Amino acid sequence: MYQLYREAAKVNYFAGYFLGMLQQRGGLASAQHCLGSQTDGFTTLWEMGRLDLSVEYAVLEPAWQDLFTDWERDVARQRLRDARVPELIERAEASS
């Protein structure tokens, strides 16, 4: 999750609230919290055309699939569908 923050910073998105949450809760708990309801960060990344830097995208990557429940992964998929970027679902799930 820290990598998401660093990558977003490279495109001038500094998610201070997300960074604070990472520092307080850790990566997994922060991701699970973000899946609880759509965040301002998700909206900002959508506006930037960079949902590939979202928690929802990361949750679907094979490297992290064992950390999340089917329900959490379904939430991530649905959010990306609702944002009209279903191609990101396929890309995330195919990445290694």
C-alpha positions in Angstrom: 0.0 0.0 0.0 2.9 2.3 0.6 3.9 1.7 -3.0 0.5 3.0 -4.1 1.2 6.2 -2.2 4.6 6.6 -3.7 3.3 6.0 -7.3 0.5 8.5 -6.8 3.0 11.0 -5.5 4.9 10.7 -8.8 1.8 12.0 -10.6 1.4 14.8 -8.1 -1.3 13.2 -6.0 -0.3 13.4 -2.4 -2.8 11.4 -0.4 -2.0 12.6 3.1 -5.0 11.0 4.8 -4.2 7.7 3.2 -0.5 8.0 4.3 -1.6 8.7 7.9 -3.9 5.7 7.8 -1.1 3.5 6.6 1.1 4.7 9.4 -1.6 4.1 12.0 -3.3 1.0 10.8 -0.8 -0.7 8.4 -1.4 -1.7 4.8 -4.0 -4.4 5.1 -6.2 -2.7 7.6 -6.0 0.5 5.6 -7.0 -1.3 2.4 -9.9 -3.0 4.1 -11.1 0.4 5.5 -11.0 1.9 2.1 -13.2 -0.9 0.8 -15.8 -0.1 3.4 -17.0 2.9 1.4 -15.8 4.8 -1.6 -13.1 7.3 -0.6 -12.2 10.8 -1.8 -9.0 9.2 -3.0 -10.8 6.9 -5.3 -12.7 9.9 -6.7 -9.6 11.9 -7.2 -7.8 9.1 -8.9 -10.8 8.6 -11.2 -10.8 12.3 -12.1 -7.1 12.0 -12.9 -7.7 8.9 -15.0 -5.4 6.9 -12.7 -7.6 4.2 -11.0 -4.6 1.9 -11.6 -3.2 3.6 -8.5 -6.3 2.8 -6.4 -6.7 0.4 -3.5 -9.4 -1.3 -5.5 -7.0 -2.0 -8.3 -4.3 -3.3 -5.9 -6.8 -5.6 -4.1 -7.4 -7.5 -7.4 -3.7 -8.1 -8.2 -2.8 -11.8 -7.8 0.0 -11.0 -5.5 -2.5 -9.8 -2.9 -5.5 -12.0 -3.5 -4.9 -14.2 -0.5 -5.1 -11.2 1.8 -8.6 -10.3 0.9 -11.9 -12.1 1.1 -14.1 -12.8 -1.9 -16.5 -10.1 -0.7 -13.7 -7.5 -0.5 -12.5 -8.4 -4.0 -16.1 -8.2 -5.3 -16.4 -4.7 -3.8 -13.2 -3.7 -5.6 -14.5 -5.1 -8.9 -17.9 -3.4 -8.6 -16.3 -0.1 -7.8 -14.1 -0.3 -10.9 -17.2 -1.4 -13.0 -19.2 1.6 -11.6 -16.3 3.9 -12.6 -16.7 2.5 -16.1 -13.2 1.1 -16.2 -13.8 -2.7 -16.5 -10.6 -3.1 -18.4 -8.7 -2.3 -15.2 -10.3 -5.4 -13.6 -8.9 -7.6 -16.3 -5.5 -5.9 -16.2 -5.2 -6.1 -12.4 -6.2 -9.7 -12.2 -3.8 -10.6 -15.0 -0.8 -8.7 -13.5 1.9 -10.6 -11.7 
